Amino acid sequence: MVIITVLIFFVLFCYLFRNKNGIPTNWPLLGMLPALLKNAYRIHEFLIELMERSNLTFHFKGPWFSNMNLLLTIDPTNIHHVLSKRFENYVKGPKLYEILEPLGDGILTTDSTLWLYHRNVAHSFFNHPKFHQSLVDVTWKKVKNGLIPVLEHVSKHNIVIDLQDLFLRFSYDTMCTIMMDHDPTSLSVDSPDFPLLKAVADMAHGAFIRHAVPTWIWKLQRWLNVGEEKKFRQGWKILDNFIYKCIDRKREAKAKGASIPSKTNNKDQDFEVSYDLLTFFMDNEDKNTNDKFLRDTITNFFLAGGETTSTALSWFFYLISNHPKVSHKIKQELNSIMIQNDDNYEMIFRNFKEISSKLVYLHAALCETLRLYPSIVFNPKTPVEPQILPSGHRVNSNTEIIFNTYAMGRMKSIWGDDCNEFKPERWILEGRMIKHEPSYKFSVFSAGPRSCIGKQMAFTQMKIVAAIIIQNYHIEAVEKYHVPTMSMVLHMKHGFKVRIFRS
Ligand code: HEM
């Protein structure tokens, strides 16, 4: 009797989970959920296979009791259509606004007039003449007083360190300074407890789960305040406390008459130009600028820039550690252009804008890293009016269109047969110029009017950090292979443990 029952279950299991040519079956009531559950543990590979087998676009239908109606696409013509050509018809929409509720009314989740307001202000801030120098100053100061002391310490004592955690702390310290004129100094030799790191990670994971399960499930969990939703709420509270404290601190400083933005007269000339987003908003205050509005605005920029840059740096060093020839070429390039002075490369940061344009091979290696490991993997959009996409798929306001940049970077039909190889050379023309790839093909920074506004900032920071480390240290990974997490941001699942040697 037991054997018969087991056999029946086995047959039923095989029947349920069978699929045709790797394409998920759309079951009555359950939709394609069984295939999703079966492959949840290998979601990135599953999506690559799915995209390959379905000619780059697949309509995924969830169970009848869910509102999952997803069009997964990495077809460049669809991406161009949605993000650029018919931009006004595709919005972030109310579902995403609800899922990412801690972002409030900031740039990442709003649409139309409010988004445009944020975008214009952000444009003025990022293009202000003071911004670039301030960015380089803040980054250099953190490298000198935070990153280098830690690298020196771990190399001297042969300590294994998690480079991913290190870069995360680096990013948070610099983002907080640039956004709020406050350095939490989380990057230091004793690696102090910094609850914000875990808070943001819990929120990102919670948001991913909210996206993956039917809405009523996470809403029920939220109401009961259990599981991922409990962690999500706790993380949100920690984030809010942190941001509101920074706003209060700034208001107090302003009330006391601190000149903002200011030129600080630091003795060692580290930090010449101080220029931050919070001050920028407060100085241009209008009726909208209450504390909640400032909190939403700052939170969005802070989260958009914090984990993305640090994640890209982690994957970059992972790839470099497995490709010594690439590392060697970057070092040669650096040697050929760096003006070494007594204080170890400080001079280059004073002229970083000029020098950066000469770091062609390093730039190519960073692009290649992002192609294989894009920091943000999923980019969802919702149609306002029904449309037929260039691929022939029909979409309407109930369809969620999702671009998957991880699968896109690994498609033979887009990047050629060697798409899985790490080859910075594919980005270089005639040995000395960066090959431009259209943003609907290389869409890791998104495309069109809503493309990433911090792209240049990210490249500047990544180049400074990469240059200093490659020039002065040798990185040896403890484990040769690493896999990404399932989250909104593509972290390394088990961190990136390395040994560091002075070169
Ligand atoms: C390697 C680093 C980075 C990557 C891969 C990246 C990627 C992206 C992507 C894919 C989007 C589109 C998101 C969407 O529409 O849902 C985006 C938007 C955005 N990014 Fe970045 N980003 C990076 C660094 C930064 C930095 C350093 C900042 C600085 C604050 C920043 C600020 C923003 C903002 C404000 C938006 C929203 C733009 C809008 O909606 O108009 N990003 N980024």
Residues whose N, C-alpha, C, O or C-beta is under 5 A from the ligand:
A	BS01	HEM	I107 L108 R119 F301 A304 G305 T308 T309 A312 S375 I376 N379 S443 V444 F445 S446 P449 R450 S451 C452 I453 G454 K455 M457 A458
